[in-house]
Amino acid sequence: MNALDIEGVRHDWTRAEVLALFDRPLMDLLFEAQAVHRRFHTANEVQLSQLLSIKTGGCAEDCAYCPQAQKFAAETGLKASKLMGLDAVLEAARAAKAAGASRFCMGAAWTRPKDRDLDDIVEMVEGVGALGLQTCMTLGMLEDYQAKRLADAGLDYYNHNLDTSPEYYRDIITTRTFEERLETLENVRSAGINVCSGGIVGMGESRTDRAGMIVALATLPQHPQSVPINRLVRVKGTPLAEVKEIDGLEFVRTIAVARITMPRSVVRLSAGRETMSDELQALCFMAGAASIFRGEKLLTTANPGEDRDRALFEKLGLSPA
C-alpha cells in the first residue's frame, strides 16, 4: 500500500516507479500531468517571479554549470561584485512589482552567508516584504540559527536546489556534498520557511539521474512548496559549455514527472527559457509548469523579455497568478 500523508500525497516513490513514468507514451504522461495539475492548482494561471543577483561572482564553489564560480572566472570573464545596497534592491523590487511579479527572489553567490552579512539580508527581506511582494532568498548553505533569523524577518521562501541525483552529484560539484544540501533544506523547513528546491537538467546526466533527482525531492518529509526545473544554460568558460543539449521533449517529460510525483508543489519553468520556442514552453505548461521568472536576466544569464512573455501568454490564454 502506498504511504500517504494527511493530504493524500505520496512520499514513498521509488526510482523504478519514477522511471516508469518517464517511459510512458508522451501523450499519456501529459494527460495525467495536466489532470493532476488541475486537481491541485488553478488551470491557465502562471505565477510570475523576478530574480535579482544581489551579490555576483567570486563564489568558492566549483559547480560545473555556474559562471559565478571563482574557479572559472578567468575563462568566463565574470567579475565579482559586492553585496548590493538596500536602496538599489528595493528599487528593483518596486519595478518588478509594477511589471506584474508577485515574488521577488534575491540570490548571492556565497557558499553560505556570513553572520555579518545577515543584518543587510534581513533588511532586504523586511523591505521587500513591506512592498507587498513574496520574498525569496538563495544564499547557499544555511545553519539552523541563520534560517531562524530569516524566518523571524518574514522570509517566505528559501531556494536551495539539489541540482541532480545523488549519484551524479559529484560529477558536477565537489566543494559541498549532497547531504549538506539536504541539511540546509531541513534547517529551512524546521524554521517554518517555504522550501524552493529543484534541479538542473541537461548537464550530461542520464534519464536515471533525472529520475533520481525527482525521487530525492519527492521522498522528502514534506515536498518543496516550489520545485524549479532548470534547463542548463551553457556558458562559455564553464566545464559544461560544450555538453550536448537535452532533447526538448525529454525536458517536458521531466516537468511532467515532477508534477505527478509532487502534486501540491508549484513546478517552476526556470532557467533556459531564452532558447525555448513558444511551442516547447507551451508543452511545459501542459506538463504542469505553473511559474516562470520574468525579466531579461536570471542572475547572470539571459531570460525572455517582457514583450515576448506577454505575447506568449496571449497566444496560450494564460494569466498571471
C-alpha positions in Angstrom: 0.0 0.0 0.0 1.3 3.5 -0.9 2.4 5.7 2.0 0.2 8.7 2.0 0.3 11.9 4.1 -2.7 13.6 5.5 -3.3 15.3 2.2 -3.3 12.0 0.3 0.1 12.8 -1.3 2.8 10.1 -1.6 6.3 10.3 -0.2 7.5 6.8 -0.9 8.2 7.0 -4.7 10.9 4.5 -5.9 13.3 5.1 -8.8 11.7 2.2 -10.7 8.3 3.9 -10.4 9.6 7.3 -11.5 11.4 5.7 -14.4 8.2 4.0 -15.4 6.5 7.4 -15.6 9.3 8.7 -17.8 8.8 5.7 -20.1 5.1 6.3 -20.6 3.8 7.4 -24.0 4.2 11.2 -24.1 0.5 12.0 -24.6 -0.5 9.7 -21.7 2.1 11.3 -19.5 1.0 14.9 -20.4 -2.7 13.9 -19.9 -2.0 12.7 -16.4 0.2 15.6 -15.5 -2.4 18.1 -16.6 -5.1 16.2 -14.7 -3.0 16.3 -11.5 -2.3 20.0 -12.1 -5.9 20.9 -12.4 -6.8 18.9 -9.3 -4.4 20.8 -7.1 -3.8 24.1 -8.9 -5.8 26.7 -11.0 -5.7 26.0 -14.7 -4.2 28.5 -17.1 -2.6 30.6 -14.3 1.2 31.1 -14.1 2.9 32.8 -11.2 5.5 35.5 -12.1 8.7 35.9 -10.1 11.7 38.1 -10.6 15.3 37.2 -9.7 17.9 39.7 -8.8 21.6 38.9 -8.2 22.4 40.9 -5.0 26.0 39.7 -4.9 27.5 38.4 -8.1 30.6 36.2 -8.8 33.5 35.2 -6.6 31.9 32.1 -5.3 34.2 29.5 -3.8 32.0 26.6 -5.0 33.0 24.7 -8.2 29.6 24.0 -9.7 30.4 23.0 -13.2 27.4 24.8 -14.7 28.0 28.1 -12.9 29.8 31.2 -14.4 29.8 32.7 -10.9 32.4 30.3 -9.6 35.7 32.0 -8.9 37.5 28.9 -10.2 36.2 29.6 -13.7 36.4 33.4 -13.6 39.5 33.6 -15.9 37.6 31.7 -18.6 34.1 33.3 -18.2 35.3 36.8 -17.6 32.8 37.4 -14.9 33.9 39.9 -12.3 32.9 39.7 -8.7 30.8 42.4 -7.1 30.0 43.3 -3.5 26.6 42.9 -1.9 24.1 45.5 -3.3 22.8 48.2 -1.1 19.3 48.2 0.3 18.0 51.2 -1.7 19.1 49.6 -5.0 17.4 46.3 -4.1 14.2 48.0 -3.2 14.2 50.0 -6.4 14.5 46.8 -8.4 11.7 45.2 -6.3 9.3 48.1 -6.9 10.0 47.8 -10.7 9.4 44.1 -10.6 6.0 44.5 -8.8 5.0 47.2 -11.3 5.7 44.8 -14.1 3.5 42.1 -12.6 5.8 40.0 -10.4 4.3 38.7 -7.2 7.5 37.2 -5.8 10.9 38.8 -5.6 13.9 36.4 -5.4 17.4 37.6 -4.3 20.5 35.5 -4.9 24.0 35.9 -3.6 27.0 33.9 -4.8 28.1 32.5 -1.5 29.0 29.1 -0.1 27.0 30.3 2.9 26.2 33.7 4.3 28.5 35.1 7.0 26.8 36.3 10.1 28.0 39.9 9.5 26.0 39.9 6.2 22.7 38.8 7.8 21.9 42.3 9.1 21.8 43.6 5.5 20.0 40.5 4.3 17.3 40.9 7.0 16.8 44.5 6.0 16.2 43.4 2.4 13.7 40.7 3.4 11.8 43.2 5.5 11.9 46.0 2.9 10.8 43.8 0.0 8.1 42.2 2.1 6.8 45.7 3.1 6.2 46.4 -0.6 3.6 43.6 -0.7 5.8 41.0 -2.5 6.6 37.5 -1.5 10.2 37.2 -0.6 12.7 34.5 -1.6 16.4 34.2 -0.9 19.2 31.9 -2.2 22.4 32.4 -0.3 24.0 28.9 -0.2 24.0 26.7 2.8 22.3 27.8 6.0 22.8 26.9 9.6 19.7 26.4 11.7 20.1 29.7 13.6 20.5 31.6 10.3 17.3 30.0 8.9 15.5 31.0 12.1 16.7 34.6 11.8 15.5 34.8 8.2 12.2 33.3 9.3 11.8 35.9 12.0 12.4 38.6 9.4 9.5 37.2 7.4 11.2 35.4 4.6 8.6 33.5 2.6 10.8 31.1 0.5 14.4 29.9 0.5 15.8 28.3 -2.6 18.4 25.6 -2.4 18.5 23.2 -5.3 19.6 19.6 -5.1 20.8 20.1 -8.7 20.9 16.4 -9.8 20.8 12.9 -8.5 22.9 11.8 -5.5 24.9 9.5 -7.8 25.7 12.2 -10.5 26.2 15.0 -8.0 30.0 14.5 -7.6 30.4 14.9 -11.4 29.0 18.4 -11.1 30.1 19.7 -7.7 33.0 18.7 -5.4 33.1 21.5 -2.9 29.9 20.7 -1.0 28.1 17.4 -0.5 24.6 16.3 -1.5 24.0 15.6 2.2 24.9 19.2 3.1 22.2 20.4 0.7 19.6 18.1 2.4 20.7 19.5 5.8 20.1 23.1 4.6 16.6 22.1 3.4 15.9 20.6 6.8 17.1 23.8 8.5 14.8 25.9 6.3 11.8 23.6 6.8 12.3 23.5 10.5 12.4 27.3 10.7 9.0 27.4 9.0 10.2 28.9 5.7 8.7 27.5 2.5 11.3 25.4 0.6 12.1 26.0 -3.0 14.2 23.2 -4.3 14.6 21.5 -7.7 17.4 20.9 -10.1 19.1 21.4 -13.5 18.7 19.0 -16.4 20.8 18.8 -19.5 24.2 18.6 -17.6 25.1 15.3 -19.3 23.2 13.2 -16.8 21.1 10.1 -17.8 17.4 9.7 -17.5 18.1 7.5 -14.5 19.8 10.5 -12.9 16.8 12.8 -13.7 14.6 10.2 -12.0 17.0 10.1 -9.0 16.8 13.8 -8.5 13.0 13.7 -8.6 12.9 10.8 -6.1 15.2 12.7 -3.8 12.7 15.6 -3.8 9.5 13.5 -3.8 10.6 11.4 -0.8 11.4 14.4 1.5 9.3 14.5 4.7 7.5 17.5 3.1 7.6 18.2 -0.6 9.1 21.5 -1.5 6.5 24.2 -2.0 8.3 25.2 -5.1 10.2 22.9 -7.5 12.2 24.8 -10.1 13.2 22.7 -13.1 16.1 24.4 -14.9 17.3 23.7 -18.4 21.0 24.1 -18.5 22.2 27.4 -19.9 25.6 26.5 -21.4 28.0 29.3 -20.6 31.3 29.7 -22.3 34.2 29.1 -19.9 32.4 26.7 -17.7 33.1 22.9 -17.8 29.6 22.3 -19.2 29.9 24.8 -22.0 30.0 22.1 -24.7 27.7 19.5 -23.2 25.1 18.2 -25.6 21.8 20.0 -25.2 19.0 18.0 -23.7 16.2 17.0 -26.0 13.2 19.3 -25.7 10.6 16.5 -25.2 12.8 14.9 -22.5 12.8 18.2 -20.7 9.0 18.3 -20.9 8.9 14.7 -19.6 10.9 15.8 -16.6 8.5 18.6 -15.7 5.5 16.2 -16.1 7.1 13.6 -13.8 7.8 16.3 -11.2 4.2 17.4 -11.5 2.8 13.9 -10.9 5.1 12.9 -8.0 4.7 16.2 -6.1 1.2 17.3 -6.9 0.8 20.1 -4.4 4.2 21.7 -5.3 4.4 24.6 -7.8 6.6 23.3 -10.6 8.6 26.2 -11.9 9.8 26.6 -15.5 13.0 28.3 -14.6 16.4 28.9 -16.4 16.8 28.1 -20.1 13.6 29.7 -21.5 15.5 32.1 -23.6 16.3 29.4 -26.1 13.0 27.6 -25.9 10.4 28.0 -28.7 6.9 29.1 -27.8 5.8 25.6 -28.7 8.2 24.0 -26.2 7.2 26.3 -23.5 3.5 25.5 -24.2 4.2 21.8 -23.7 6.0 22.7 -20.4 2.8 24.4 -19.2 0.7 21.5 -20.4 3.1 19.2 -18.4 2.2 21.2 -15.2 4.7 24.1 -15.0 2.9 27.0 -13.2 5.5 29.6 -12.6 8.2 31.5 -14.5 10.8 34.1 -13.9 10.1 37.4 -15.7 12.7 40.0 -16.6 15.6 40.0 -19.1 18.2 38.3 -16.8 18.4 35.4 -14.4 21.4 36.2 -12.2 23.9 36.3 -15.0 22.2 34.6 -17.9 19.6 35.8 -20.4 15.8 35.4 -20.0 13.0 36.3 -22.4 11.9 39.9 -22.3 8.6 41.2 -21.0 7.2 41.7 -24.5 7.9 38.1 -25.6 6.3 36.7 -22.4 3.2 38.9 -22.8 2.8 37.7 -26.4 3.2 34.1 -25.3 0.6 34.4 -22.6 -1.8 35.9 -25.0 -1.2 33.1 -27.5 -1.8 30.4 -24.9 -4.6 32.1 -23.0 -2.5 32.2 -19.8 -3.0 34.7 -17.0 -0.5 35.9 -14.3 -1.5 34.3 -11.0 
